[in-house]
């Protein structure tokens, strides 16, 4: 069996409890929210009336905010349990170990992402049916754009966390401070060059989507590819930095 796949399965097993807990939480939020009635227009709002929209939205937030923490936990658990000595003694490149962690957390992210994307589309359908209007965005456009956002986000945060963990374990002291400094610095540079980079990548064009308005289909070309490309390129760059530093400089 492929060594990398064995490491991948090992990461899934090591984190299965937290993965299952998060998936059950996300499914519970989405399903419970979708069982609540759609609020009547102009009706007095209370929790029961808005939970059908708020809870699926909170599931999205839960998924996105948990991803960087899950990957950081996958790295830190090795050091806290002192199994990193075994990892470094294996006849395998350390970047493969890191990629196995990323793939395991990424698998959780894609499964959870599929659940929340479908849930949010059902929310859109329910609201549209209630007001007697077709959904503003078609199913294909909704799933494509949501999937693109999810992929760009995961690549960026996985690169950020991998870079942070690589730098963190390349020093023997002040690891927490080093990780925080890298995290803040990377976010600052990402925001600092966002405008210039998206302008440079503007040649990639825009994504055409169809918008329904008053039963009329309008093709709108307003979703630029550049921001997503910038997020993915930044994430890949940070990922390479993190893997290289972790491979060469990690202090055990």
LODRENMAR-978063 format. One line per 5 residues: number of its first residue (from 1); their letters; for each residue x, z, y of N, C-alpha, C, O, CB. Coordinates in steps of 0.1 Angstrom, whole numbers. Each point is the difference from the previous one (the first is absolute). Glycine has a CB too. Layout:
% LODRENMAR-978063
NUM = A = X:Z:Y:X:Z:Y:X:Z:Y:X:Z:Y:X:Z:Y | ...
This chain:
% LODRENMAR-978063
1 = XXXXX = 8:0:-12:-8:0:12:9:0:12:10:6:1:-29:6:-13 | 15:-19:23:7:-1:12:3:14:6:-10:8:1:0:-31:3 | 22:26:0:3:13:5:-7:3:12:-5:12:2:28:-14:-11 | -25:-7:18:-7:2:13:-14:4:-3:-6:9:7:21:-25:5 | -22:9:-22:-14:3:-3:-1:14:-6:-10:7:3:6:-31:-7
6 = XXXXX = 14:29:-3:0:13:-5:1:10:11:-8:10:0:19:-17:-21 | -3:5:31:1:8:12:-14:0:7:-4:11:5:29:-15:-3 | -31:-7:-1:-13:-2:7:-10:9:-7:-8:7:7:14:-30:1 | -7:22:-21:-10:8:-8:4:15:2:-9:8:1:5:-27:-17 | 16:22:16:4:14:2:-4:5:13:-5:12:1:25:-16:-15
11 = XXXXX = -20:-4:25:-4:5:13:-16:1:0:-5:10:6:25:-21:5 | -27:2:-18:-14:2:0:-4:13:-7:-9:7:4:7:-32:-5 | 9:28:-11:-3:12:-7:3:12:8:-7:10:0:11:-22:-21 | 8:12:28:4:11:8:-9:4:11:-1:11:4:24:-17:-10 | -30:-4:11:-9:2:12:-14:-2:-3:-9:-2:9:27:-5:5
16 = XXXXX = -22:6:-27:-14:-3:-4:-10:10:6:-11:-5:3:20:-6:-24 | -6:23:21:-9:10:5:-4:-2:15:-12:0:3:21:16:-20 | 1:-18:25:-3:-2:14:-6:-14:3:-8:-1:9:27:16:-3 | -15:-25:-14:-6:-13:1:-15:0:-4:-8:-5:7:30:-5:-12 | -25:17:-6:-14:1:-4:-8:8:9:-12:-3:3:19:2:-26
21 = XXXXX = -2:12:29:-7:8:10:-3:-9:12:-12:1:5:23:20:-13 | -2:-28:13:-2:-9:11:-11:-10:-2:-8:-3:8:32:7:-1 | -23:-11:-19:-9:-10:-4:-14:6:-1:-10:-6:5:28:-7:-17 | -20:24:6:-13:7:-2:-5:3:14:-12:-1:3:18:10:-25 | 2:-4:31:-4:4:14:-5:-13:7:-10:0:6:27:19:-6
26 = XXXXX = -9:-30:-1:-4:-12:7:-13:-6:-6:-9:-3:8:33:-2:-3 | -26:5:-18:-12:-5:-6:-12:9:4:-10:-5:3:24:-4:-23 | -11:22:20:-11:10:3:-5:-3:15:-12:0:2:22:17:-18 | -1:-18:25:-3:-3:14:-8:-13:1:-10:0:8:30:13:0 | -15:-23:-14:-7:-13:1:-14:0:-6:-10:-4:6:32:-7:-6
31 = XXXXX = -23:16:-13:-12:0:-7:-11:9:7:-11:-4:2:24:-1:-23 | -9:17:25:-9:9:6:-5:-6:14:-11:1:3:22:19:-14 | -1:-26:18:-4:-6:13:-10:-11:-2:-10:-2:8:32:8:1 | -20:-14:-20:-9:-12:-2:-14:4:-5:-9:-8:0:29:-5:-4 | -21:26:-1:-13:4:-5:-9:6:12:-12:3:-2:22:2:-20
36 = XXXXX = -4:-4:34:-7:6:11:-8:-12:7:5:-11:0:12:30:3 | -28:-16:3:-8:-10:7:7:-5:12:7:7:7:-28:3:-15 | 18:-23:12:6:-6:12:-8:6:12:-13:1:-1:19:-22:-11 | 0:26:22:-7:7:12:-9:-10:7:3:-12:2:16:28:1 | -31:-11:0:-10:-8:8:6:-2:14:5:9:6:-25:-1:-20
41 = XXXXX = 18:-21:20:4:-2:14:-7:9:9:-13:1:0:18:-24:-5 | 2:30:14:-6:9:10:-4:14:-6:-4:8:8:-4:-28:3 | 10:22:-24:-3:13:-5:10:10:4:12:-3:2:-24:-8:-21 | 8:24:19:9:11:3:11:1:-11:-4:1:-12:-14:11:25 | 30:-12:-10:11:0:-9:3:14:-6:1:9:8:8:-30:3
46 = XXXXX = -8:22:-24:6:12:-6:9:-4:-11:2:-12:-2:-23:25:8 | 27:-4:-13:10:-3:-10:-6:-9:-11:7:-9:-5:5:31:11 | -24:-18:-10:-6:-8:-11:-2:-15:3:2:-8:-8:-13:29:1 | 9:-23:20:-3:-14:4:12:-8:2:0:-12:-2:-20:20:13 | 31:-2:-7:13:-7:3:10:0:-12:9:-7:1:-13:12:23
51 = XXXXX = 1:4:-34:10:1:-11:1:-13:-8:11:-2:-6:-16:27:5 | -5:-33:1:1:-13:-7:10:-9:5:5:-9:-7:-28:11:2 | 27:0:18:10:-8:6:13:8:2:11:-6:-2:-28:-7:14 | 16:26:-9:12:8:3:8:2:-13:12:-1:0:-24:12:19 | 5:-8:-30:8:4:-12:8:-12:-6:11:2:-4:-29:15:-1
56 = XXXXX = 12:-29:4:9:-11:-5:11:-3:10:11:-3:-4:-30:-7:-7 | 17:12:24:11:-1:10:10:11:-2:12:-3:2:-28:-7:14 | 12:22:-19:9:11:-3:9:-3:-12:11:4:-1:-27:12:12 | 9:-23:-21:8:-4:-12:11:-9:3:11:1:-5:-32:1:-9 | 19:-12:24:10:-9:4:12:8:6:11:-2:-3:-28:-16:7
61 = XXXXX = 13:28:5:10:8:7:8:8:-11:12:1:1:-26:1:20 | 7:4:-30:7:8:-11:10:-9:-7:11:5:-3:-32:10:1 | 17:-27:-2:9:-9:-7:13:-3:8:11:2:-5:-31:-11:-7 | 18:5:24:11:-5:9:9:12:3:12:-2:-1:-26:-16:11 | 9:30:-7:9:11:4:7:6:-12:10:6:1:-26:-1:18
66 = XXXXX = 10:-7:-31:7:6:-12:11:-8:-5:9:5:-7:-31:4:1 | 23:-22:8:10:-9:-6:14:4:3:8:2:-9:-24:-20:11 | 20:20:11:14:5:3:3:13:-6:11:2:-5:-12:-15:25 | -9:22:-21:3:13:-5:2:0:-16:8:7:-5:-21:3:24 | 5:-19:-25:2:-2:-15:14:-5:-3:6:5:-10:-31:-9:8
71 = XXXXX = 29:-6:9:14:-5:-3:11:10:3:9:1:-8:-18:-24:13 | 7:30:6:10:11:3:0:10:-11:10:5:-3:-13:-9:28 | -9:8:-29:-1:9:-11:7:-5:-13:6:8:-7:-28:1:17 | 21:-22:-13:6:-5:-12:15:1:1:6:3:-10:-25:-19:8 | 25:15:14:14:2:1:4:14:0:9:4:-8:-8:-24:22
76 = XXXXX = -8:29:-7:3:14:1:-2:7:-13:8:10:-2:-14:-11:26 | -3:-3:-32:-3:8:-12:12:-1:-10:3:9:-7:-27:-14:10 | 31:-6:-2:12:-2:-8:11:11:3:6:5:-9:-11:-30:7 | 6:27:15:11:9:5:-5:15:-2:8:8:-3:0:-25:19 | -21:19:-14:-5:14:-2:1:4:-14:2:12:-3:-17:-15:23
81 = XXXXX = 12:-6:-29:0:3:-15:14:-2:-6:2:3:-11:-26:-9:10 | 33:2:10:14:-3:-4:2:-10:-11:9:0:-8:-4:23:14 | -15:-32:-7:1:-11:-10:8:-12:6:2:-10:-7:-24:17:-3 | 26:-6:23:7:-10:6:14:-2:-6:6:-10:0:-18:14:21 | 17:7:-27:13:0:-7:-1:-10:-12:9:-8:-3:-4:32:10
86 = XXXXX = -16:-23:-14:-2:-10:-11:-2:-14:5:5:-9:-6:-16:28:-7 | 4:-21:24:-2:-13:5:13:-7:4:2:-11:-2:-25:19:10 | 32:0:-2:13:-5:5:9:-2:-12:10:-8:1:-13:19:21 | 0:-5:-33:9:-2:-12:-4:-11:-9:7:-4:-9:-2:28:10 | -17:-30:2:-5:-11:-8:9:-12:2:4:-3:12:-27:13:-12
91 = XXXXX = 25:-19:-10:7:-12:2:-9:-11:7:-2:-11:-6:17:16:-14 | -20:-2:31:-9:-9:7:2:2:15:3:11:5:-20:-10:-23 | 16:-12:26:2:0:14:-11:9:6:-12:-1:-4:22:-22:4 | -6:31:10:-10:9:6:-11:-7:8:-11:5:2:29:11:-1 | -15:-28:4:-11:-7:7:-12:-4:-9:-11:-1:5:29:-8:10
96 = XXXXX = -15:8:-28:-11:-2:-10:-8:12:-1:-13:-1:-2:27:-16:-10 | -8:29:12:-8:12:0:-9:1:12:-11:4:-1:30:7:-12 | -13:-14:24:-8:1:13:-12:-11:-1:-11:4:4:31:4:9 | -17:-19:-18:-10:-11:0:-11:4:-10:-12:-3:2:28:-14:3 | -13:25:-16:-10:5:-9:-9:10:7:-12:0:-2:28:-4:-17
101 = XXXXX = -11:12:27:-8:10:8:-9:-7:10:-12:3:1:30:14:-3 | -12:-27:9:-9:-8:9:-11:-7:-7:-11:-1:5:31:-2:10 | -17:-3:-27:-10:-8:-7:-11:10:-5:-12:-4:0:29:-13:-7 | -13:29:3:-10:9:-5:-10:4:11:-12:0:-2:28:9:-15 | -10:-5:28:-9:4:12:-7:-12:5:-12:1:4:28:17:2
106 = XXXXX = -10:-30:-6:-7:-12:4:-12:-3:-9:-10:-5:5:32:-4:4 | -20:11:-22:-11:-2:-9:-12:8:4:-12:-4:0:28:-2:-19 | -13:19:22:-11:9:4:-6:-5:13:-12:1:2:24:18:-13 | -4:-24:20:-4:-5:13:-9:-12:-1:-11:-1:7:31:9:3 | -17:-17:-20:-8:-12:-1:-13:3:-7:-11:-6:3:31:-8:-5
111 = XXXXX = -20:23:-8:-13:4:-6:-9:7:10:-12:-3:1:24:5:-23 | -6:8:29:-8:7:10:-5:-10:11:-11:2:5:24:19:-10 | -4:-30:9:-3:-10:10:-12:-8:-4:-9:-3:8:33:3:-1 | -24:-5:-20:-11:-8:-4:-13:7:0:-11:-5:4:27:-7:-19 | -16:25:12:-12:8:0:-5:2:15:-12:-2:2:20:14:-22
116 = XXXXX = 0:-9:29:-4:2:14:-4:-13:6:-10:0:9:24:20:-7 | -8:-31:-5:-3:-13:6:-14:-4:-5:-8:-5:8:32:-2:-7 | -27:8:-14:-13:-3:-5:-10:9:6:-11:-4:4:21:-4:-25 | -7:21:22:-9:9:6:-4:-3:15:-11:1:4:20:16:-19 | 1:-21:23:-2:-3:14:-8:-13:1:-8:-1:9:29:13:-3
121 = XXXXX = -19:-21:-15:-8:-13:0:-15:3:-3:-9:-5:6:30:-8:-13 | -23:22:-3:-14:4:-3:-6:7:12:-12:-2:3:18:4:-27 | 1:6:32:-5:6:12:-4:-11:10:-11:1:6:26:20:-10 | -6:-31:5:-4:-11:9:-12:-7:-4:-9:-3:8:33:0:-3 | -26:1:-18:-12:-7:-5:-12:9:2:-11:-6:4:25:-6:-21
126 = XXXXX = -13:25:15:-12:8:1:-4:0:15:-12:0:3:19:15:-22 | 2:-14:28:-4:0:14:-6:-13:4:-10:-1:8:29:18:-3 | -13:-28:-10:-5:-13:4:-14:-2:-6:-9:-6:7:33:-3:-7 | -26:13:-12:-14:-1:-6:-10:8:8:-11:-4:2:21:0:-25 | -6:16:28:-9:8:7:-4:-6:13:-12:2:4:22:18:-15
131 = XXXXX = -1:-26:18:-3:-5:13:-5:-15:-1:-3:-6:10:20:21:1 | -18:-20:-23:-5:-14:-2:10:-11:5:-5:-11:4:-18:21:-2 | 35:-7:-2:10:-10:4:10:-2:-12:3:9:-7:-5:-3:32 | 8:-18:-26:10:-2:-10:13:7:3:2:3:12:-12:-26:-17 | 18:26:-4:13:7:3:8:-8:10:0:-12:-1:0:23:-22
136 = XXXXX = 6:-4:33:8:-7:10:12:-8:-6:4:-10:6:-11:27:10 | 12:-12:-27:11:-7:-7:-3:-2:-14:-6:9:-7:22:2:23 | -13:-23:-21:-3:-3:-14:8:8:-10:10:6:4:-15:-29:3 | 1:24:-19:6:8:-10:15:-4:-2:9:8:-1:-31:-5:-10 | 24:-17:10:14:-5:-2:9:4:11:11:4:-2:-21:-23:-11
141 = XXXXX = 5:18:26:8:3:12:3:15:0:11:5:3:-20:-25:9 | -1:28:-15:1:15:0:10:4:-10:9:8:4:-33:-6:4 | 23:-7:-20:10:5:-10:14:-5:3:9:7:-3:-28:-7:-14 | 20:-12:22:13:-6:2:7:8:12:12:4:-2:-20:-27:-6 | 1:25:19:6:7:11:3:15:-4:10:5:4:-22:-20:12
146 = XXXXX = 3:21:-23:2:14:-4:12:1:-9:8:9:1:-33:-4:1 | 26:-14:-12:11:0:-9:13:-3:8:11:6:-4:-26:-14:-14 | 15:0:28:12:-3:7:5:12:8:11:3:1:-18:-27:1 | -3:31:4:3:12:7:6:11:-9:10:6:3:-28:-11:13 | 12:6:-28:5:10:-10:14:-3:-4:9:9:0:-32:-6:-8
151 = XXXXX = 26:-16:5:13:-4:-5:11:2:11:10:6:-2:-21:-22:-13 | 8:12:27:9:2:12:3:15:2:11:4:2:-19:-26:8 | -3:30:-11:2:14:3:8:7:-11:9:7:3:-31:-7:8 | 19:-4:-24:8:6:-11:15:-4:1:8:9:-2:-29:-9:-12 | 24:-12:16:14:-5:1:7:8:11:11:4:-1:-18:-27:-7
156 = XXXXX = 0:24:20:6:7:11:3:15:-3:11:5:2:-22:-21:13 | 1:23:-20:2:15:-2:9:2:-12:8:10:0:-31:-6:9 | 23:-12:-19:9:1:-12:14:-2:5:9:7:-4:-27:-14:-12 | 20:-3:25:14:-2:5:4:11:9:12:4:-1:-16:-28:0 | -5:29:9:3:12:8:4:12:-8:10:7:3:-25:-16:15
161 = XXXXX = 7:12:-28:3:12:-8:12:-2:-8:8:10:-1:-32:-5:0 | 27:-16:-5:12:-3:-8:12:1:9:10:6:-4:-23:-21:-11 | 13:10:27:11:1:9:2:14:4:12:5:0:-17:-27:9 | -6:30:-7:2:14:4:6:8:-11:9:8:2:-29:-10:13 | 15:0:-28:5:7:-11:15:-4:-3:8:9:-4:-32:-7:-5
166 = XXXXX = 27:-14:10:14:-5:-2:9:7:9:11:5:-4:-19:-27:-4 | 5:22:21:8:7:10:0:15:-2:11:6:2:-16:-24:15 | -6:23:-20:-1:15:-2:9:5:-11:7:10:2:-31:-11:5 | 25:-6:-18:8:5:-11:15:-6:0:7:2:-9:-28:0:-4 | 24:-8:24:14:-5:2:8:11:7:12:-1:2:-20:-23:-1
171 = XXXXX = 2:35:3:7:11:6:-3:13:-8:-10:1:-7:8:-12:30 | 11:21:-22:-1:12:-7:-7:11:8:-6:9:-6:26:-15:-7 | -19:5:26:-7:10:8:-9:-7:10:0:-12:3:20:27:-5 | -30:-6:7:-9:-5:10:-8:-12:-5:-2:-9:8:17:18:10 | -19:-9:-30:-7:-12:-6:-14:-1:7:-4:-12:3:16:15:-25
176 = XXXXX = -19:8:24:-13:-2:7:1:-5:14:-8:-9:4:1:28:-18 | 17:-15:21:3:-4:14:4:-15:0:-5:-8:8:11:31:-1 | 2:-27:-17:5:-14:-1:-12:-9:-3:-1:-11:6:23:19:-14 | -31:-4:-1:-12:-8:-4:-9:-1:12:-5:-11:3:7:19:-27 | -4:3:32:-9:-1:11:6:-9:11:-8:-8:6:0:31:-11
181 = XXXXX = 21:-22:7:6:-9:10:-1:-15:-4:-3:-8:9:19:27:-3 | -14:-22:-19:-1:-14:-4:-15:-4:2:-2:-11:4:21:14:-21 | -28:5:13:-14:-4:0:-4:-3:15:-7:-10:2:2:24:-23 | 8:-5:30:-3:-2:14:7:-12:6:-6:-8:7:2:33:-5 | 17:-26:-6:7:-11:6:-5:-14:-6:-1:-9:8:21:24:-6
186 = XXXXX = -23:-15:-14:-5:-13:-6:-14:-4:6:-2:-11:3:14:16:-24 | -21:5:23:-13:-2:6:2:-5:15:-7:-9:5:-4:26:-20 | 21:-11:22:2:-4:14:5:-14:0:-5:-8:8:11:32:-2 | 4:-28:-14:5:-13:0:-11:-10:-4:-1:-11:5:24:19:-11 | -31:-4:-4:-11:-9:-4:-10:-3:12:-3:-12:2:5:21:-26
191 = XXXXX = -5:1:31:-9:-2:12:7:-7:11:-6:-8:7:-6:28:-14 | 25:-17:9:8:-5:11:1:-15:-1:-1:-7:11:14:28:-10 | -11:-27:-13:2:-14:-1:-13:-7:-5:1:-12:-3:23:17:-1 | -35:2:3:-12:-6:-5:-4:-13:8:-4:-10:-6:-3:33:-3 | 7:-21:22:-5:-11:9:9:-12:-1:-5:-11:-2:-5:28:17
196 = XXXXX = 23:-15:-14:9:-11:-1:0:-7:-14:0:-12:-1:14:24:18 | -15:-4:-27:0:-6:-14:-13:-8:-3:1:-10:-6:14:30:-1 | -26:-14:12:-12:-8:-3:-1:-13:8:-6:-10:-4:-5:32:0 | 17:-22:16:1:-12:7:9:-10:-7:-3:-12:0:0:24:22 | 14:-8:-28:9:-9:-7:-7:-5:-12:3:-11:-5:17:24:13
201 = XXXXX = -29:-5:-14:-6:-4:-13:-14:-7:3:-7:-3:-10:19:22:-2 | -15:-21:24:-12:-6:4:-2:-14:-6:-11:-5:-1:11:18:22 | 11:-20:-24:-1:-13:-6:-7:0:-14:-4:-11:-4:25:5:16 | -23:17:-18:-7:1:-12:-15:-3:1:-7:-2:-10:24:19:3 | -21:-17:19:-14:-4:3:-10:12:-2:4:12:0:2:-34:-8
206 = XXXXX = -19:18:7:-10:10:-1:-9:-2:-13:0:-11:-5:0:13:30 | -7:8:-29:-9:-1:-11:-14:-3:4:-6:8:7:21:8:-20 | -20:-27:9:-14:-4:4:-10:9:-8:1:0:-13:6:-24:19 | -17:29:0:-10:8:-7:-14:-5:6:0:-5:11:15:25:-15 | -25:-19:-4:-13:-4:4:-8:13:3:-1:9:-8:2:-30:-6
211 = XXXXX = -7:20:26:-8:12:5:-15:-5:1:-3:-10:5:23:20:7 | -29:-2:-18:-14:-2:0:-6:7:13:2:12:1:-3:-15:-27 | -6:-4:34:-7:5:11:-13:-6:2:-1:-12:3:23:17:8 | -33:3:-12:-14:-5:1:-2:-12:-9:-6:-10:3:6:17:21 | 5:-5:-37:-2:-10:-11:8:-13:3:-3:-10:-6:-20:20:1
216 = XXXXX = 32:-10:14:8:-11:3:15:3:-4:5:10:4:-21:-17:15 | 22:-2:-26:14:2:-4:9:-6:11:-1:-12:4:-5:11:-29 | 16:9:29:9:-4:10:14:2:-6:4:11:-5:-19:-4:24 | 24:-17:-19:13:1:-4:9:5:11:1:-6:11:-4:-13:-27 | 9:31:14:8:6:10:15:1:-5:2:7:-10:-23:6:19
221 = XXXXX = 30:-18:-1:14:0:-4:7:10:9:8:-4:9:-8:-20:-17 | -2:37:5:6:10:9:8:11:-7:5:9:7:-24:-14:7 | 21:4:-27:8:10:-7:14:-6:-2:2:-8:-9:-23:18:-3 | 30:-5:20:14:-5:-1:7:5:-13:-2:11:-4:3:-12:29 | 7:-8:-31:8:4:-11:12:8:4:5:8:-8:-12:-29:-4
226 = XXXXX = 12:19:24:13:7:4:0:15:-1:10:5:-5:-8:-24:21 | -12:26:-12:0:15:-2:2:4:-15:8:9:-3:-22:-7:23 | 7:-9:-29:2:3:-14:13:-3:-5:7:7:-8:-31:-11:5 | 29:-8:7:14:-4:-4:10:10:5:10:3:-7:-17:-27:7 | 6:28:12:9:10:6:0:13:-8:11:6:-3:-14:-16:26
231 = XXXXX = -9:15:-26:0:12:-8:7:-2:-14:7:9:-4:-29:-3:15 | 19:-17:-17:6:-3:-14:15:-1:1:8:6:-8:-29:-17:1 | 26:3:17:14:-2:2:7:14:3:11:2:-5:-15:-26:13 | -2:32:1:6:13:3:0:9:-12:10:7:-2:-18:-10:26 | -2:3:-32:-1:8:-12:11:-4:-10:7:8:-6:-31:-5:10
236 = XXXXX = 26:-17:-6:10:-5:-9:14:4:5:8:4:-8:-23:-23:1 | 17:18:20:13:4:5:3:15:-2:11:3:-4:-13:-22:21 | -8:27:-14:2:15:-2:2:3:-15:8:8:-4:-22:-4:25 | 7:-12:-29:1:2:-15:14:-3:-5:5:8:-8:-29:-13:6 | 30:-6:7:13:-4:-4:10:11:5:9:3:-8:-15:-27:9
241 = XXXXX = 4:29:11:9:10:5:0:12:-8:10:6:-4:-13:-15:27 | -10:14:-26:-1:12:-8:5:-2:-14:7:10:-5:-27:-5:18 | 18:-16:-20:5:-2:-13:15:0:-1:6:5:-9:-27:-18:4 | 27:6:15:14:-1:1:7:14:2:10:3:-6:-12:-27:15 | -4:31:1:6:13:3:-2:10:-12:9:7:-3:-13:-11:27
246 = XXXXX = -8:4:-30:-2:8:-11:9:-3:-12:5:9:-7:-29:-7:14 | 27:-15:-9:8:-5:-11:15:5:2:7:4:-9:-22:-24:6 | 20:18:16:14:2:3:4:14:4:11:5:-2:-10:-29:8 | -11:31:1:4:12:8:-7:13:-5:3:10:5:1:-25:14 | -14:14:-28:-8:12:-4:10:10:-5:8:-2:-9:-28:-12:4
251 = XX = 18:26:11:8:12:-4:-7:8:-10:-11:6:3:22:-6:19 | -6:1:-35:-7:9:-10:6:13:-1:-4:9:-8:-1:-29:-4
